[in-house]
Amino acid sequence: MTESGEADTSPVVLSVGGSVLVTGDADERFLPDLAGLLKRLAKEFPLVITTGGGRVARDYIRLGRTLGLTETELDELGIDVSRLNARLLAAVIGPPCPPHPPTSLADAVREAHRSRILVLGGTEPGHTTDGVAGLLAERLRARRLVNATRVPGLFERDPRKDPTARRIDRLDYPGFRKMIETSVAGTAGQQFVFDRLGLESLARAKIPLRIVQGRDLPNMELALRGENFVGTEIR
């Protein structure tokens, strides 16, 4: 409810990395479970989901670099894979999710005002799907953005390489900005828990960001609902 007592119709935005969505590890069980969760939650509040390209996109980008493709062409490869992942998830969710994901930010904003649940992939070169999620959250005045990744939150160092790395449970946007600026250069195919474009959109709109392990669906549900969860919250 809003302060005036009216129902809050603003959406929750979920950014699902391609390396969470399609990993090859029990996807045939995970995807229907994820779709069922999202479809159920969409009856309670609107949902907008962006999908990444994941490992397949990064493999194409690495190969493209060896062939001399430009950064724009490499971005377009990643976008194509993310859109395939969006179509897959939309198909598994089924109605009322539109079966043909929008391919531009403007179309996504228009469709989000008509649909209880919407899935899309990348939109244009230079915008990662995290960036698209952040821009959509800002334009739609979202309640929160949940970022589903391969690790359970934001860590001081990559926990897959350093098991002693400490998870940061709470952080402000200036602190998060410093971490991103020292970790990424902004080129296609990079891996980081969230990107700079998405960060700036959320910081401007003062929208909280929650980072969770994407295959832990009960915990993801808590994060989407705005309840206590395991992971990192940035405000």
N, C-alpha and C positions, 0 to 999 in steps of 0.2 A: 504494500500500500504506500501511496505517496503521503506527504505531510498534510495534504488537503483531505485525505481519507479515500481518494479515488484509487482504483486498481492500477498498478504499475504495468503499462503495456510495453515498456522498453525491453529490447531483447537481451539475451545473453549470447556472447560470441565465443565460439570454440574454435581454436586453431589446432588441427590434428596433423602432426608431421607424417609425411609419407612413410618414414621408417617405423612409425607406430601403426599406421593404417594397414599397410601391406608389407609384411616381413617375410612371408613364407612359412612362418611358425604358427600353425593352428589357425590360419586366417579363416578357414571355413567355419570355425566355431566363433572366433572373435567378432567378425564382421556382423553376423546376425545379432549377437549380443549387444554390440555397440549400437546398431540400428534400432533395436528394440528399446534400449535406454533412451536414446534421443527422441524417438517417436513418443514415448511415454511422457518425457519431460516437456515436450512441445505442447502438450495439452494444458500444462500449467503456466508456461511462459514462452514467448517466441524465442526461437533459436536460429542463429546463423552460424554455419560451419564452413571453415576454409580448410582445404586439404593441400598438403605438400607433395612434392615429387619423390622425396626420400632417396634411397640408395640407387634406384634405377635412374633417376634424374642425374644424380652425381656421377654415375658411371658414364652416361651419355655425355655429360659436360666434360669429363676428363678425356674421353675419346675425341670429342670435338676440338679440344685444345690441341691435341697432337696433330689434328688435321688442319689447324690454322684458322678455325672459325673465330669470328669476332665475339666480343662480350655480349653484344645484342643477340647474335645468333645463338650463343650458348644459353642466354636467358630464355630464349624462345623454346629451346629444347626442354628446359626444366618446366616451363609453363605448360607445354603439351602433355607432359607426364602427369603434372598435378591435375590437369583437367580430366584426364582419363581416370585418375583416382576419385575425383569428384563425381563423375558419372557412375562409377562403380558403387560408391556409397549411396548416392541418391537412388539408384536402382534397388539396392538392398533395403533401404528405408521404405520405398514405395510411397503411395499417396498418404498424406497430402503434400509430400515433398515434390516440387517440380522436377520432372525427369531430365530436363535439359538445363544444366547449370548455366547461369549467366557468365559472360566472358569479359564484361567490363564492370568497373566500379559503379558507374551510373546505373546500369541495368540491375546490378545487385541491390542497390539502395531502393530502386523502384519495386523490385520483386519482394524485398524484405518487408515492405509495407503491406503487401497483399498476402503473404504466406506465413503460416505459423512456424514452418521449418524450411530452411533453404541451405543448399550445399553449393559451393563453388570452388574452383581451383585458382590458378594464377590469372592475372589480368593483363599486365603489360611488362615489357622488359624494364628492369630496375626495381621492380616491386616484388619482394618475396611474398609467399602466402602469409607469413607472420605480419609483414607490412600491410598487406591487403586487409587482414583481420583487424589491425590497429586502426586503419583508415575507416573501415566500416563501423567499428565500435564508436569512433569519434562522431561520424556523420549520423549514426542511428541513436546516439546518446545511450549507449548500452549500459547495463547495470554493472557488468564486469566482463573481462576477457579471460578465458581459461586456455592456457597453452599446454597441450598434451604432448609430452616428449618421451624420449627413451630413458630418461633418468628422473628420479623422484624429487625434482626441485632444482634450484640454483645452488651450485657448489663453488667453493673457493677455487678449486681446480677440477679438471675432468675426473669424476669418480671412477670411470672405466679404466683410466690409466693409473690413478692414485686412490686406492681403497681407503686411505686415511683422510681424504678430503672432507672437509666439514660442510654440511648443508647450511645455507643461510635461510632461516625461516621467515625473517621479516627484513625488508629493505625499502628505502625511499627511492624515488626516481633519480635524483642526482647521483646517488651511490651506484645505481644500476647503470646509469649513463657512463660513468667512469669505467665500469667493468667492460661494457661493450666496446668503448672507444679503444681500449688497450688490447682487445681480443680479435677484432675483425677488421677487414679492409674494404668490405662491401662488394666483392666480386662474386660472380655466379658460382654456385656449388659449395659455398662455405657452410660450415656447421657451427652454430652457436645456439644457445637455448632460446634466444629471441633477437630480433634485429633492430637497428637504429630507427628506421622509419616507423615501425610499430611503436617503439618506445616513445618517440616524440609525439605521436598522435595521442597515445594514452595519457602522457604527462600533461599535455595541453588541456585535455578534457577532464582530467582528474578521475580517470576510470581505473579501478584496481585491476591488477594483473595477477592471476594465480597460475603457478607452474606445477604440474603434476606428472606422475608417471602414467603414460597414456594407456597402458594395458591393465591398469588397476581400476576397473570400472566402478566398483562401490565407492572408492575414494574420489574418482572423477565426478560421480554424481554429487557428493558432498560439496565439492568445489563449485560445480555448476549452480547448485542451489544457494550458495552463499553461506554454507554451514562450515563448522570446523573440519579441517582436512589436513592430510599429511602432504607437505610440499612447501612452496615458497609463495608469500604474498608480497607484492610490491605496490606501494601507493605514493 
